[in-house]
Amino acid sequence: MKTPRIASVASVRHPRRIGARAAALAVVVTMGLAGCTATAAVVDPSGVSEADKRGGELIYLDAEIPTSAQVHDSGTWQTRALQQNITDRLIYRNAETGEFEPWLAESWEVSADGTVYTFVIREGVTYSDGSALDVASVKRNLEWQAFGDPEKAISPNPVFPAELAVTTDAAANTVTVTLAAPYAPLLGALTGWASGLVADATIDATREDQSLFVNLIGSGPFVVESEVYGKEVVLKRRDGYAWAPPSSPNQGEAYLDKVIVTPIQEDSVRLGSIKSGQADLIRYVQPTEEDALADQGFHIVSRSGVGLTNQWIIKQSAPFLDDVNVRKALQSGINRAKIAEDLYTDNWSVASSVLSPGTFGYKDESALLAYDPAAAIELLEQSGWTALNSEGYRIKGGETLSVLTYLDVYDNTSRALFQAIQVQLAEIGIELVIKEIDYSSYWATAFDDPEVGVLRVGWPHPDPIGLNEYYAGGKGGLLALDSDDAQLDALLAAHVTATDDPEREAALGALQDYLIGQAYVLPILDDSQVYVAAPRLQGFTLSDGALPQYYNAWIAD
């Protein structure tokens, strides 16, 4: 299967002022990214020698505490951000072109029926403990991903096919994966953070030991020097690293000596630290701060990652939401463009489907998501919601048309976002009740509450198979339908078993039509990750999934 070329969905706003050393090397460039153009003063890397780029420590303040380093448990953003820089993958997806590139696999072939994948493995690669990353290691990693480790209660990677056989040919340096049925997401899955290859020592470790980052032994450009849970993870440059993807401007060791990752959950402390020069990089800043920070000389680095958009599932087990008219009224009653204009910057964009632009198979569904409050009111009245109470909410049979949600703990902009949607829905007579709970118990509490009607899901994902993780598995998965939806299940299966790109693209288009046409899901925003970098930090980029990449970063002191 061929890989589509996609438009860049990254944005970088560079500082207007830079440090003394950097100023002597500054040039003015114009960049067209994500449909917008920015003029920026940046350091011309061609004027800086490789030796001058090397050295220095990057201090990064994340908003959340990394959880378990166990590869199959890598569900949190902050954990993925570490894995991205510690491990390498068989295939690399270029964030700017969207194309797959060789990495630890020098090349690959896929049979016409989509069931046999043959990978030629790069020679000379080692893990940070000195062990070889050879065909035997690749085979063991793929089997570990696909089957997990039941004796250690490690579940399979959900984006891998359930049935596969892996064979090797040491003489030809190849690994062959044979599937029981076509599985179109495989190449995309192999680019993801959770598919990073690890040494035998990591796989052989106990589950408890695998949860420690110091025991995550990869082949990446950084290794974990030390960690103190909840306080700090220190990455140091991997000596001898020489197998970056071919498009990387750096083909040797990382430039930075160390990256010190410290979780600081208070927004004001992170912001104050970078303003005062105590940090070089932070994640999570309120959109209202972005322009002022750029004016003060900081880089605003953002990307909307490939995968799923920020979307609200509509749980039909909750009161009133099994009525398609009510669901469609919710869809038409949200003015996404107004929210983006009032609350966000150009680093954010309105969702136009359940997949983000640049993701394979993305289809623009803006017409189905158009703001139309008059149509929303008409739909509600068709379902008998004609009367209003004293607060302006619709009532029927003594019940108020009320929908419960929990504030999204994974998004620092969620409070203002949810409140804006609450106001808009009130205008058509729907009461949105917003509850709040802490980060540690959010998933179990919010998703298990039978009264909850809408919840946010949707993050970057290496393949559209992420839709299946949410909506497959009977009764629409998280949608909590009264019974199985045969059409939904067929559409979810069709894109997985497609054997060529046009077939899969058509299947994904039909799936998006159905999810949005039935108002099963409310796409809200394209999921954006926004970082603030100090003026001295150069070469910092985000992956196709908007994870931080430190390999090409350097300090311009």
Summary of the structure (lengths in Angstrom):
residues: 557
radius of gyration: 24.0
end to end distance: 45.6
largest distance: 79.0
contacts: 1901
relative contact order: 0.17
helix: 30%
strand: 25%
